[in-house]
Amino acid sequence: MLWFVGLGISGAKSIPHEALEVLSKADIVYLEQFTSPIGKSDLSKIKKMTNGEFKAAKRWLVEDGNEILKKAKRKKVVLLSYGDPYIATTHIELRIRAIQEKIKTYSIHASSSLTSMIGECGLQFYKVGKIATIMSEMNSLTTPYYVIYKNIIEGNHTVLLLEYNQDKDFFLDPKDALLGLIETEKGQKRNVIDYSTYAIVVSRIGFKDQSIISGKISSLKKINFGKPPHTVIIPGRLHFTESDALKKLGNCIDEPFDNSDKTKKISVQMMKKYVPMVKEALEEVEPHYKGQKEFQTILENARLYIQDAQTFLEDGQDEVAILSIGYADGLVDALRLAMGLNPKM
């Protein structure tokens, strides 16, 4: 028998009441600590709630799962984890493996910091987009960078989880995460994030010393956010009720504002660059064909493709817009080559 039990977000005191009996009757309780740190005081309190064997489970033990599954075939085993047990995909995979091995599984859910922090900030949960994790290895920031980009384009908020290494007692500082994203911007150049970007740093949700601090990154880089765990939220399009809530529920260094205004779709960024370039190339080549009627249809088609590209983009048909400007560019290049001119780059 294998129980998956959520610890909640406030340490030992947030353990669901129905879980207390399960913990007391379990033969073995594994306390998973790699998704979030658990203080020594809470660790001691949780241990006192158990009558069977109590074991702190490191990441490798849960990911491997063989020991837990072997014990669960003969005994009552509990895997206790911070927050809700199924926020971590590792736990879901372990449950599936248990079911495949004919082990009975049960679940006791609890509050999760992911859902709690959104409410504590006063943000609307249905506007939360894809979640990303930021690691201390700065070369890995391209993925979270584009997660933010896609979310902002849709007007959604991005929750950024920060690396926690239990073995090294390391938790990535939110300032390092934000500055790493700004460095990534220098290479990607999609106008996603800079020092003027509005961000929220949420710390120790569920504990007495929890804090919510928001402002421009230029302001946040001066703040000491205290003890972990921390989470960073990059808002997308803020409803006025969300802005008002942020000011009431947390410490706003700067007036909340939209991050979605300055970031444009890649297709829009491409069109902004290529439409003027193709127009200029067309204007340059037209005088070479003055009076040559057989080429006027090609010139007119190039003009129409440019107009169509702009119209399609305004209508939200991005892919067709790019195809249209591509056709125009091809016609203009062909006309330039016919006159012995180099293609316009």
DRENLUMSE-725604 format. One record per atom (N, C-alpha, C): residue in three letters; x, y, z. Coordinates in steps of 0.05 Angstrom, whole numbers, padded with zeros to 5 digits, always signed. Example, Ala and Ser with C-alpha at 12.3 -4.5 7.8 and 13.67 -1.06 7.14 Angstrom:
ALA+00264-00114+00156 ALA+00246-00090+00156 ALA+00264-00066+00156 SER+00257-00045+00142 SER+00273-00021+00143 SER+00258+00001+00157 
// end
This chain:
MET+00017-00024+00000 MET+00000+00000+00000 MET+00018+00025+00000 LEU+00011+00044-00017 LEU+00028+00068-00019 LEU+00010+00093-00019 TRP+00014+00109+00001 TRP+00000+00134+00004 TRP+00017+00158-00006 PHE+00004+00176-00021 PHE+00017+00201-00029 PHE+00004+00223-00013 VAL+00018+00235+00005 VAL+00006+00255+00023 VAL+00019+00282+00020 GLY+00003+00303+00017 GLY+00013+00330+00015 GLY+00017+00342+00043 LEU+00039+00356+00046 LEU+00046+00369+00071 LEU+00033+00396+00074 GLY+00024+00408+00051 GLY+00014+00435+00052 GLY+00038+00455+00051 ILE+00032+00480+00056 ILE+00053+00501+00052 ILE+00062+00514+00078 SER+00052+00505+00101 SER+00060+00518+00126 SER+00074+00500+00146 GLY+00089+00481+00135 GLY+00103+00463+00153 GLY+00085+00442+00166 ALA+00093+00433+00189 ALA+00078+00411+00202 ALA+00049+00418+00209 LYS+00044+00444+00215 LYS+00017+00452+00222 LYS-00003+00451+00199 SER+00006+00450+00175 SER-00012+00450+00152 SER-00018+00422+00142 ILE-00008+00401+00155 ILE-00014+00374+00146 ILE-00044+00369+00150 PRO-00057+00359+00129 PRO-00086+00354+00131 PRO-00093+00336+00154 HIS-00116+00341+00167 HIS-00124+00325+00191 HIS-00126+00296+00184 GLU-00137+00290+00161 GLU-00141+00262+00153 GLU-00115+00247+00150 ALA-00093+00262+00146 ALA-00067+00250+00142 ALA-00054+00240+00168 LEU-00063+00252+00190 LEU-00050+00246+00216 LEU-00053+00216+00223 GLU-00077+00205+00219 GLU-00081+00177+00225 GLU-00065+00159+00206 VAL-00063+00167+00181 VAL-00048+00152+00161 VAL-00018+00151+00170 LEU-00008+00174+00178 LEU+00020+00176+00187 LEU+00026+00159+00211 SER+00007+00159+00230 SER+00010+00144+00255 SER+00009+00114+00251 LYS-00005+00105+00230 LYS-00008+00076+00225 LYS+00011+00065+00204 ALA+00026+00083+00191 ALA+00044+00074+00170 ALA+00068+00059+00181 ASP+00077+00039+00166 ASP+00101+00024+00174 ASP+00126+00041+00167 ILE+00125+00055+00145 ILE+00148+00071+00136 ILE+00137+00098+00125 VAL+00149+00120+00133 VAL+00142+00146+00122 VAL+00168+00158+00109 TYR+00166+00163+00083 TYR+00188+00176+00069 TYR+00180+00206+00066 LEU+00197+00223+00076 LEU+00192+00252+00074 LEU+00210+00262+00051 GLU+00197+00270+00029 GLU+00212+00280+00006 GLU+00218+00309+00011 GLN+00243+00317+00008 GLN+00252+00345+00014 GLN+00265+00359-00010 PHE+00265+00347-00034 PHE+00281+00359-00055 PHE+00265+00380-00071 THR+00238+00381-00068 THR+00223+00401-00082 THR+00223+00428-00067 SER+00226+00427-00041 SER+00227+00451-00024 SER+00239+00444+00003 PRO+00254+00463+00014 PRO+00267+00457+00040 PRO+00246+00456+00063 ILE+00252+00438+00082 ILE+00235+00436+00106 ILE+00253+00440+00131 GLY+00245+00459+00148 GLY+00261+00466+00171 GLY+00264+00443+00191 LYS+00286+00445+00207 LYS+00291+00425+00227 LYS+00269+00422+00247 SER+00257+00444+00255 SER+00235+00443+00274 SER+00211+00428+00263 ASP+00203+00433+00238 ASP+00181+00419+00225 ASP+00188+00390+00221 LEU+00213+00385+00214 LEU+00222+00357+00210 LEU+00219+00341+00236 SER+00225+00353+00259 SER+00223+00340+00284 SER+00193+00335+00291 LYS+00176+00355+00286 LYS+00148+00352+00292 LYS+00135+00330+00275 ILE+00142+00329+00249 ILE+00131+00309+00232 ILE+00140+00281+00240 LYS+00165+00279+00249 LYS+00175+00253+00257 LYS+00160+00243+00282 LYS+00151+00261+00300 LYS+00136+00253+00323 LYS+00108+00244+00317 MET+00098+00252+00293 MET+00071+00243+00285 MET+00071+00214+00275 THR+00095+00203+00270 THR+00097+00176+00259 THR+00104+00156+00281 ASN+00094+00132+00279 ASN+00101+00111+00298 ASN+00119+00090+00285 GLY+00119+00090+00258 GLY+00136+00071+00244 GLY+00163+00083+00238 GLU+00176+00071+00218 GLU+00203+00080+00209 GLU+00199+00107+00195 PHE+00217+00126+00200 PHE+00216+00152+00187 PHE+00242+00156+00172 LYS+00240+00164+00147 LYS+00264+00166+00130 LYS+00262+00191+00112 ALA+00283+00207+00113 ALA+00284+00230+00094 ALA+00292+00219+00067 ALA+00276+00226+00047 ALA+00281+00215+00020 ALA+00294+00236+00002 LYS+00318+00230-00008 LYS+00331+00248-00026 LYS+00320+00244-00054 ARG+00327+00262-00072 ARG+00316+00261-00099 ARG+00320+00234-00113 TRP+00345+00224-00112 TRP+00351+00199-00126 TRP+00333+00176-00117 LEU+00327+00176-00091 LEU+00312+00154-00080 LEU+00283+00154-00091 VAL+00271+00178-00093 VAL+00244+00180-00103 VAL+00244+00175-00133 GLU+00263+00187-00147 GLU+00264+00183-00176 GLU+00269+00154-00184 ASP+00286+00141-00169 ASP+00291+00113-00174 ASP+00266+00096-00167 GLY+00256+00102-00143 GLY+00230+00090-00134 GLY+00230+00061-00127 ASN+00251+00046-00133 ASN+00251+00017-00129 ASN+00248+00010-00099 GLU+00262+00024-00082 GLU+00260+00018-00053 GLU+00232+00023-00043 ILE+00220+00045-00050 ILE+00193+00052-00041 ILE+00173+00032-00051 LEU+00175+00024-00076 LEU+00156+00005-00087 LEU+00159-00023-00075 LYS+00184-00031-00070 LYS+00189-00057-00058 LYS+00177-00058-00030 LYS+00180-00037-00014 LYS+00169-00036+00013 LYS+00138-00035+00012 ALA+00127-00020-00008 ALA+00098-00017-00009 ALA+00084-00042-00017 LYS+00097-00062-00028 LYS+00085-00087-00035 LYS+00078-00104-00010 ARG+00093-00098+00012 ARG+00089-00114+00037 ARG+00079-00098+00061 LYS+00083-00071+00059 LYS+00077-00054+00082 LYS+00061-00030+00075 LYS+00052-00015+00095 LYS+00039+00010+00091 LYS+00060+00032+00090 VAL+00062+00044+00066 VAL+00083+00064+00061 VAL+00071+00090+00054 VAL+00083+00112+00065 VAL+00073+00139+00059 VAL+00096+00155+00046 LEU+00090+00168+00024 LEU+00109+00188+00013 LEU+00097+00215+00019 LEU+00110+00229+00037 LEU+00100+00256+00046 LEU+00117+00277+00032 SER+00103+00297+00020 SER+00118+00317+00005 SER+00106+00345+00010 TYR+00123+00365+00006 TYR+00115+00393+00010 TYR+00093+00400-00010 GLY+00073+00416-00001 GLY+00052+00424-00019 GLY+00033+00401-00026 ASP+00024+00400-00050 ASP+00007+00378-00059 ASP+00025+00356-00071 PRO+00018+00331-00067 PRO+00036+00309-00075 PRO+00039+00307-00105 TYR+00020+00317-00121 TYR+00022+00312-00150 TYR+00030+00337-00166 ILE+00041+00357-00152 ILE+00053+00380-00167 ILE+00079+00370-00180 ALA+00093+00352-00166 ALA+00118+00341-00177 ALA+00112+00317-00196 THR+00121+00319-00220 THR+00115+00297-00240 THR+00128+00271-00231 THR+00150+00273-00216 THR+00164+00249-00206 THR+00145+00232-00189 HIS+00127+00245-00173 HIS+00109+00230-00157 HIS+00087+00217-00173 ILE+00078+00231-00194 ILE+00058+00219-00212 ILE+00069+00194-00226 GLU+00094+00196-00235 GLU+00106+00173-00248 GLU+00109+00149-00229 LEU+00115+00156-00203 LEU+00118+00135-00183 LEU+00091+00121-00178 ARG+00070+00137-00177 ARG+00043+00126-00173 ARG+00036+00107-00196 ILE+00041+00116-00220 ILE+00035+00099-00244 ILE+00050+00073-00242 ARG+00075+00074-00235 ARG+00091+00050-00232 ARG+00080+00032-00211 ALA+00071+00044-00189 ALA+00059+00028-00167 ALA+00034+00013-00177 ILE+00017+00027-00191 ILE-00008+00015-00202 ILE-00002-00008-00221 GLN+00019-00003-00238 GLN+00027-00024-00256 GLN+00037-00049-00242 GLU+00048-00045-00218 GLU+00058-00068-00202 GLU+00037-00078-00182 LYS+00012-00070-00187 LYS-00011-00080-00171 LYS-00009-00071-00142 ILE+00003-00048-00137 ILE+00004-00037-00110 ILE-00019-00017-00107 LYS-00034-00020-00085 LYS-00056-00001-00081 LYS-00045+00027-00073 THR-00056+00047-00086 THR-00047+00075-00080 THR-00070+00092-00070 TYR-00064+00110-00052 TYR-00084+00129-00042 TYR-00071+00157-00041 SER-00088+00177-00041 SER-00079+00204-00042 SER-00092+00222-00021 ILE-00077+00239-00009 ILE-00088+00260+00008 ILE-00076+00287-00001 HIS-00093+00303-00012 HIS-00083+00328-00024 HIS-00081+00350-00003 ALA-00066+00371-00010 ALA-00062+00394+00008 ALA-00057+00418-00009 SER-00056+00442+00004 SER-00052+00466-00011 SER-00024+00466-00024 SER-00022+00479-00046 SER+00004+00481-00061 SER+00013+00510-00062 SER+00039+00514-00060 SER+00049+00541-00062 SER+00044+00554-00089 LEU+00042+00537-00110 LEU+00037+00547-00136 LEU+00009+00561-00138 THR-00011+00549-00127 THR-00037+00561-00127 THR-00040+00582-00106 SER-00028+00578-00083 SER-00030+00597-00061 SER-00017+00623-00067 MET+00006+00623-00080 MET+00020+00648-00085 MET+00005+00666-00105 ILE-00009+00654-00124 ILE-00025+00669-00143 ILE-00047+00684-00128 GLY-00061+00670-00110 GLY-00081+00683-00095 GLY-00071+00704-00075 GLU-00048+00698-00063 GLU-00036+00717-00044 GLU-00028+00743-00058 CYS-00020+00741-00083 CYS-00012+00765-00099 CYS-00037+00780-00109 GLY-00060+00766-00109 GLY-00084+00779-00120 GLY-00086+00776-00150 LEU-00071+00758-00162 LEU-00072+00753-00191 LEU-00095+00733-00197 GLN-00104+00733-00222 GLN-00125+00715-00231 GLN-00112+00689-00241 PHE-00120+00667-00228 PHE-00106+00642-00234 PHE-00109+00633-00263 TYR-00132+00638-00275 TYR-00136+00629-00302 TYR-00118+00644-00322 LYS-00105+00665-00313 LYS-00086+00679-00331 LYS-00057+00670-00327 VAL-00053+00649-00312 VAL-00026+00639-00309 VAL-00020+00620-00332 GLY+00002+00626-00346 GLY+00010+00610-00370 GLY+00028+00587-00362 LYS+00043+00578-00381 LYS+00062+00556-00376 LYS+00083+00564-00355 ILE+00089+00545-00338 ILE+00109+00550-00316 ILE+00136+00541-00325 ALA+00157+00555-00316 ALA+00184+00547-00323 ALA+00202+00547-00298 THR+00224+00533-00300 THR+00244+00532-00279 THR+00270+00545-00288 ILE+00281+00561-00270 ILE+00307+00574-00277 ILE+00329+00560-00260 MET+00349+00551-00274 MET+00372+00538-00261 MET+00395+00557-00259 SER+00414+00551-00242 SER+00437+00569-00239 SER+00456+00569-00263 GLU+00454+00548-00279 GLU+00470+00547-00304 GLU+00457+00566-00324 MET+00470+00589-00329 MET+00458+00610-00345 MET+00453+00602-00374 ASN+00468+00582-00384 ASN+00464+00573-00411 ASN+00436+00560-00416 SER+00423+00554-00393 SER+00397+00540-00395 SER+00373+00560-00395 LEU+00379+00586-00396 LEU+00357+00605-00393 LEU+00341+00611-00418 THR+00350+00600-00441 THR+00335+00605-00466 THR+00307+00594-00464 THR+00304+00571-00452 THR+00277+00559-00450 THR+00258+00576-00433 PRO+00265+00583-00408 PRO+00247+00600-00393 PRO+00243+00628-00406 TYR+00263+00638-00420 TYR+00260+00663-00435 TYR+00238+00662-00455 TYR+00237+00640-00470 TYR+00216+00637-00491 TYR+00189+00630-00479 VAL+00189+00617-00455 VAL+00164+00613-00441 VAL+00151+00640-00433 ILE+00168+00658-00423 ILE+00159+00685-00416 ILE+00148+00699-00441 TYR+00164+00697-00463 TYR+00156+00710-00488 TYR+00128+00700-00497 LYS+00124+00674-00498 LYS+00098+00663-00507 LYS+00075+00671-00489 ASN+00081+00670-00463 ASN+00060+00678-00443 ASN+00052+00707-00446 ILE+00073+00725-00449 ILE+00067+00753-00451 ILE+00051+00760-00476 ILE+00058+00746-00498 ILE+00044+00750-00523 ILE+00014+00745-00519 GLU+00008+00724-00503 GLU-00020+00717-00497 GLU-00032+00733-00474 GLY-00016+00751-00462 GLY-00025+00767-00440 GLY-00025+00752-00413 ASN-00011+00729-00412 ASN-00012+00712-00389 ASN+00012+00717-00370 HIS+00009+00709-00345 HIS+00031+00712-00325 HIS+00049+00687-00326 THR+00074+00692-00320 THR+00094+00669-00320 THR+00104+00665-00292 VAL+00100+00641-00281 VAL+00111+00633-00255 VAL+00138+00620-00261 LEU+00159+00630-00248 LEU+00186+00620-00252 LEU+00196+00607-00225 LEU+00198+00581-00226 LEU+00209+00566-00203 LEU+00239+00568-00203 LEU+00251+00570-00180 LEU+00280+00574-00178 LEU+00294+00548-00168 GLU+00317+00543-00179 GLU+00331+00518-00172 GLU+00336+00515-00142 TYR+00330+00491-00132 TYR+00336+00484-00105 TYR+00352+00458-00105 ASN+00375+00458-00093 ASN+00392+00434-00091 ASN+00395+00426-00062 GLN+00381+00405-00054 GLN+00380+00397-00027 GLN+00408+00388-00016 ASP+00423+00375-00033 ASP+00449+00364-00024 ASP+00468+00387-00018 LYS+00466+00409-00034 LYS+00485+00431-00030 LYS+00472+00454-00014 ASP+00447+00450-00005 ASP+00433+00470+00010 ASP+00433+00496-00006 PHE+00427+00494-00031 PHE+00429+00517-00049 PHE+00401+00524-00060 PHE+00394+00550-00059 PHE+00370+00560-00071 PHE+00377+00584-00087 LEU+00371+00584-00113 LEU+00378+00606-00131 LEU+00365+00632-00121 ASP+00381+00653-00120 ASP+00372+00679-00112 ASP+00355+00691-00134 PRO+00332+00702-00128 PRO+00315+00714-00149 PRO+00328+00736-00165 LYS+00347+00751-00152 LYS+00361+00772-00167 LYS+00379+00759-00189 ASP+00392+00737-00182 ASP+00409+00724-00202 ASP+00392+00713-00225 ALA+00368+00703-00218 ALA+00350+00693-00239 ALA+00342+00715-00259 LEU+00334+00738-00248 LEU+00326+00761-00264 LEU+00349+00772-00281 LEU+00372+00775-00269 LEU+00395+00785-00283 LEU+00404+00765-00305 GLY+00401+00740-00300 GLY+00407+00720-00320 GLY+00388+00722-00344 LEU+00363+00728-00339 LEU+00344+00731-00361 LEU+00351+00756-00378 ILE+00360+00777-00364 ILE+00368+00801-00379 ILE+00392+00796-00396 GLU+00411+00779-00387 GLU+00434+00771-00403 GLU+00425+00755-00427 THR+00404+00738-00423 THR+00394+00722-00445 THR+00381+00740-00466 GLU+00368+00761-00457 GLU+00356+00781-00476 GLU+00376+00792-00495 LYS+00401+00797-00485 LYS+00421+00808-00502 LYS+00427+00791-00527 GLY+00424+00765-00523 GLY+00429+00746-00545 GLY+00405+00741-00562 GLN+00382+00740-00550 GLN+00357+00734-00565 GLN+00344+00758-00578 LYS+00345+00781-00565 LYS+00336+00806-00576 LYS+00307+00805-00585 ARG+00289+00794-00568 ARG+00261+00794-00574 ARG+00245+00814-00558 ASN+00260+00831-00544 ASN+00247+00852-00528 ASN+00227+00841-00508 VAL+00236+00820-00494 VAL+00219+00806-00475 VAL+00223+00817-00447 ILE+00249+00821-00439 ILE+00254+00828-00412 ILE+00279+00847-00410 ASP+00276+00867-00394 ASP+00299+00886-00389 ASP+00295+00898-00361 TYR+00311+00917-00354 TYR+00310+00929-00327 TYR+00284+00943-00321 SER+00269+00950-00342 SER+00243+00963-00338 SER+00220+00944-00335 THR+00225+00918-00339 THR+00204+00898-00337 THR+00194+00896-00308 TYR+00167+00894-00306 TYR+00154+00892-00279 TYR+00155+00862-00270 ALA+00164+00857-00246 ALA+00165+00830-00236 ALA+00156+00829-00207 ILE+00149+00805-00198 ILE+00140+00800-00171 ILE+00157+00778-00159 VAL+00168+00783-00135 VAL+00183+00762-00121 VAL+00167+00754-00097 VAL+00159+00729-00096 VAL+00143+00718-00075 VAL+00161+00700-00057 SER+00161+00705-00031 SER+00179+00690-00013 SER+00163+00677+00010 ARG+00170+00652+00015 ARG+00161+00637+00039 ARG+00130+00639+00042 ILE+00116+00633+00021 ILE+00087+00632+00022 ILE+00077+00612+00042 GLY+00059+00620+00059 GLY+00047+00602+00078 GLY+00060+00604+00106 PHE+00083+00617+00107 PHE+00097+00621+00133 PHE+00092+00649+00143 LYS+00097+00653+00169 LYS+00092+00679+00182 LYS+00108+00702+00169 ASP+00132+00695+00159 ASP+00149+00716+00148 ASP+00147+00717+00117 GLN+00124+00708+00106 GLN+00121+00710+00077 GLN+00122+00739+00068 SER+00131+00743+00043 SER+00132+00770+00032 SER+00126+00770+00002 ILE+00114+00792-00007 ILE+00108+00795-00036 ILE+00119+00823-00043 ILE+00139+00824-00059 ILE+00152+00849-00067 ILE+00151+00851-00097 SER+00141+00873-00107 SER+00140+00877-00136 SER+00151+00904-00145 GLY+00159+00905-00170 GLY+00170+00930-00181 GLY+00186+00924-00206 LYS+00197+00945-00217 LYS+00215+00941-00240 LYS+00240+00926-00231 ILE+00251+00911-00249 ILE+00275+00895-00242 ILE+00297+00914-00233 SER+00299+00938-00244 SER+00319+00957-00235 SER+00316+00964-00205 SER+00291+00962-00195 SER+00286+00967-00167 SER+00291+00942-00150 LEU+00282+00919-00161 LEU+00284+00894-00146 LEU+00313+00885-00142 LYS+00330+00892-00160 LYS+00358+00883-00158 LYS+00372+00894-00133 LYS+00360+00914-00120 LYS+00372+00926-00097 LYS+00361+00914-00071 ILE+00341+00896-00073 ILE+00327+00885-00050 ILE+00340+00859-00039 ASN+00341+00856-00013 ASN+00348+00831+00000 ASN+00322+00817+00006 PHE+00317+00795-00007 PHE+00292+00781-00005 PHE+00291+00761+00019 GLY+00312+00758+00033 GLY+00312+00742+00057 GLY+00314+00712+00051 LYS+00304+00697+00070 LYS+00306+00667+00069 LYS+00289+00656+00046 PRO+00298+00634+00033 PRO+00282+00621+00013 PRO+00261+00604+00027 PRO+00242+00592+00012 PRO+00241+00592-00018 PRO+00229+00617-00030 HIS+00238+00623-00054 HIS+00228+00646-00069 HIS+00217+00636-00096 THR+00199+00652-00107 THR+00189+00647-00134 THR+00186+00674-00148 VAL+00192+00675-00174 VAL+00189+00699-00189 VAL+00165+00697-00207 ILE+00149+00718-00209 ILE+00127+00719-00227 ILE+00131+00743-00246 ILE+00130+00738-00272 ILE+00131+00760-00292 ILE+00102+00764-00302 PRO+00088+00785-00294 PRO+00061+00789-00303 PRO+00059+00795-00333 GLY+00036+00786-00344 GLY+00031+00792-00372 GLY+00014+00817-00373 ARG-00011+00813-00381 ARG-00030+00836-00382 ARG-00046+00837-00355 LEU-00041+00858-00340 LEU-00053+00861-00314 LEU-00081+00874-00316 HIS-00101+00861-00305 HIS-00127+00873-00302 HIS-00125+00894-00279 PHE-00142+00915-00280 PHE-00139+00936-00260 PHE-00144+00924-00231 THR-00160+00903-00230 THR-00165+00891-00203 THR-00140+00877-00193 GLU-00124+00866-00212 GLU-00099+00853-00204 GLU-00079+00874-00195 SER-00077+00896-00209 SER-00059+00918-00201 SER-00066+00929-00174 ASP-00092+00933-00169 ASP-00101+00943-00143 ASP-00094+00923-00121 ALA-00098+00897-00126 ALA-00093+00876-00106 ALA-00063+00875-00100 LEU-00046+00877-00120 LEU-00017+00877-00115 LEU-00009+00899-00096 LYS-00021+00922-00099 LYS-00014+00945-00083 LYS-00024+00942-00054 LYS-00046+00928-00051 LYS-00058+00923-00024 LYS-00045+00899-00010 LEU-00039+00879-00025 LEU-00030+00853-00013 LEU+00000+00850-00010 GLY+00015+00868-00023 GLY+00044+00865-00022 GLY+00057+00892-00021 ASN+00083+00892-00024 ASN+00099+00916-00023 ASN+00106+00923-00052 CYS+00093+00944-00063 CYS+00098+00952-00090 CYS+00118+00975-00090 ILE+00142+00970-00100 ILE+00162+00991-00101 ILE+00155+01011-00124 ASP+00145+01000-00146 ASP+00136+01016-00169 ASP+00107+01010-00175 GLU+00093+01029-00187 GLU+00066+01026-00195 GLU+00064+01002-00215 PRO+00046+00983-00210 PRO+00043+00960-00229 PRO+00035+00969-00257 PHE+00046+00955-00277 PHE+00039+00961-00305 PHE+00042+00936-00322 ASP+00031+00938-00346 ASP+00032+00915-00365 ASP+00060+00911-00376 ASN+00068+00885-00378 ASN+00093+00879-00392 ASN+00086+00872-00421 SER+00061+00869-00427 SER+00053+00859-00454 SER+00054+00880-00476 ASP+00056+00905-00468 ASP+00055+00927-00488 ASP+00080+00928-00506 LYS+00103+00922-00494 LYS+00128+00926-00509 LYS+00137+00901-00525 THR+00126+00878-00518 THR+00135+00853-00531 THR+00116+00846-00553 LYS+00126+00842-00577 LYS+00110+00835-00600 LYS+00117+00807-00610 LYS+00098+00795-00625 LYS+00103+00769-00636 LYS+00127+00770-00654 ILE+00141+00747-00656 ILE+00164+00745-00674 ILE+00156+00753-00702 SER+00132+00744-00711 SER+00122+00750-00738 SER+00120+00781-00741 VAL+00110+00794-00721 VAL+00107+00824-00722 VAL+00135+00837-00724 GLN+00154+00826-00708 GLN+00181+00837-00708 GLN+00194+00833-00735 MET+00189+00809-00747 MET+00200+00803-00774 MET+00188+00822-00795 MET+00162+00826-00794 MET+00148+00844-00813 MET+00158+00872-00810 LYS+00162+00881-00786 LYS+00171+00908-00781 LYS+00198+00913-00795 LYS+00214+00891-00797 LYS+00241+00893-00809 LYS+00239+00890-00839 TYR+00223+00869-00849 TYR+00225+00862-00877 TYR+00207+00878-00896 VAL+00184+00888-00886 VAL+00167+00904-00903 VAL+00181+00929-00913 PRO+00193+00945-00896 PRO+00208+00969-00906 PRO+00231+00961-00925 MET+00244+00938-00918 MET+00267+00930-00934 MET+00258+00922-00962 VAL+00236+00907-00965 VAL+00226+00899-00991 VAL+00215+00923-01007 LYS+00202+00941-00992 LYS+00192+00965-01005 LYS+00215+00981-01017 GLU+00236+00984-01002 GLU+00259+01000-01011 GLU+00272+00986-01035 ALA+00274+00960-01034 ALA+00285+00945-01057 ALA+00268+00948-01082 LEU+00242+00948-01079 LEU+00224+00951-01101 LEU+00226+00979-01113 GLU+00227+00999-01096 GLU+00230+01026-01106 GLU+00257+01030-01121 GLU+00277+01016-01113 GLU+00303+01018-01125 GLU+00304+01005-01153 VAL+00289+00983-01156 VAL+00290+00968-01181 VAL+00270+00979-01202 GLU+00249+00992-01193 GLU+00228+01002-01212 GLU+00239+01019-01234 PRO+00256+01038-01229 PRO+00266+01056-01251 PRO+00280+01040-01273 HIS+00292+01017-01267 HIS+00306+01001-01287 HIS+00287+00989-01307 TYR+00261+00987-01300 TYR+00241+00974-01317 TYR+00221+00995-01328 LYS+00228+01020-01326 LYS+00210+01041-01336 LYS+00206+01037-01366 GLY+00180+01036-01375 GLY+00174+01033-01403 GLY+00174+01004-01413 GLN+00182+00985-01397 GLN+00182+00957-01405 GLN+00156+00943-01396 LYS+00136+00944-01413 LYS+00109+00935-01406 LYS+00108+00906-01397 GLU+00126+00889-01408 GLU+00125+00860-01402 GLU+00132+00855-01373 PHE+00145+00874-01359 PHE+00152+00870-01331 PHE+00133+00884-01311 GLN+00114+00900-01322 GLN+00097+00915-01304 GLN+00079+00898-01287 THR+00070+00875-01298 THR+00054+00857-01283 THR+00069+00845-01259 ILE+00094+00839-01263 ILE+00111+00829-01241 ILE+00114+00850-01219 LEU+00120+00875-01228 LEU+00123+00897-01209 LEU+00097+00901-01193 GLU+00074+00900-01207 GLU+00048+00904-01194 GLU+00043+00882-01174 ASN+00049+00857-01182 ASN+00046+00834-01163 ASN+00062+00838-01138 ALA+00087+00848-01141 ALA+00104+00852-01118 ALA+00091+00873-01099 ARG+00080+00894-01111 ARG+00067+00915-01095 ARG+00043+00903-01080 LEU+00027+00887-01094 LEU+00003+00875-01082 LEU+00010+00856-01060 TYR+00032+00840-01064 TYR+00041+00822-01042 TYR+00049+00837-01017 ILE+00062+00860-01021 ILE+00070+00876-00998 ILE+00045+00886-00983 GLN+00025+00896-00998 GLN+00000+00906-00986 GLN-00015+00883-00972 ASP-00016+00860-00986 ASP-00029+00836-00974 ASP-00016+00828-00947 ALA+00011+00829-00947 ALA+00025+00821-00923 ALA+00017+00839-00899 GLN+00015+00865-00904 GLN+00007+00883-00883 GLN-00021+00878-00874 THR-00039+00873-00893 THR-00067+00868-00887 THR-00071+00842-00871 PHE-00057+00821-00880 PHE-00059+00795-00865 PHE-00049+00798-00837 LEU-00027+00814-00833 LEU-00016+00817-00806 LEU-00036+00832-00788 GLU-00049+00852-00799 GLU-00069+00867-00783 GLU-00093+00849-00776 ASP-00099+00829-00793 ASP-00121+00811-00788 ASP-00113+00788-00771 GLY-00088+00787-00762 GLY-00079+00765-00744 GLY-00071+00740-00759 GLN-00069+00741-00786 GLN-00060+00718-00802 GLN-00030+00720-00806 ASP-00015+00715-00785 ASP+00014+00719-00785 ASP+00028+00702-00806 GLU+00021+00676-00808 GLU+00036+00659-00826 GLU+00031+00667-00855 VAL+00007+00674-00862 VAL+00001+00683-00889 VAL+00015+00709-00895 ALA+00017+00727-00875 ALA+00030+00752-00879 ALA+00060+00748-00886 ILE+00073+00729-00871 ILE+00101+00724-00876 ILE+00105+00711-00904 LEU+00086+00694-00912 LEU+00087+00682-00939 LEU+00085+00704-00960 SER+00067+00723-00956 SER+00063+00744-00975 SER+00088+00761-00979 ILE+00100+00769-00957 ILE+00123+00786-00959 ILE+00147+00770-00971 GLY+00146+00744-00966 GLY+00167+00727-00978 GLY+00164+00726-01008 TYR+00138+00724-01018 TYR+00133+00724-01047 TYR+00142+00750-01059 ALA+00136+00772-01046 ALA+00144+00799-01056 ALA+00174+00801-01058 ASP+00188+00791-01037 ASP+00217+00792-01036 ASP+00229+00776-01059 GLY+00217+00752-01064 GLY+00226+00735-01086 GLY+00224+00748-01113 LEU+00201+00761-01118 LEU+00197+00775-01143 LEU+00217+00798-01147 VAL+00221+00813-01126 VAL+00239+00836-01127 VAL+00268+00826-01132 ASP+00276+00804-01119 ASP+00303+00793-01123 ASP+00306+00784-01152 ALA+00285+00771-01162 ALA+00286+00761-01190 ALA+00290+00785-01209 LEU+00276+00807-01205 LEU+00278+00831-01222 LEU+00306+00843-01219 ARG+00318+00843-01196 ARG+00345+00853-01192 ARG+00365+00836-01206 LEU+00362+00810-01204 LEU+00381+00792-01217 LEU+00380+00795-01248 ALA+00355+00799-01258 ALA+00351+00802-01287 ALA+00366+00826-01297 MET+00369+00847-01280 MET+00383+00871-01288 MET+00413+00871-01280 GLY+00422+00848-01269 GLY+00449+00845-01261 GLY+00456+00858-01235 LEU+00434+00864-01219 LEU+00438+00876-01192 LEU+00439+00854-01171 ASN+00454+00859-01150 ASN+00455+00839-01128 ASN+00428+00839-01113 PRO+00419+00816-01103 PRO+00395+00815-01087 PRO+00398+00833-01063 LYS+00376+00845-01055 LYS+00376+00863-01031 LYS+00376+00847-01006 MET+00395+00851-00989 MET+00397+00835-00964 MET+00383+00851-00942 
// end
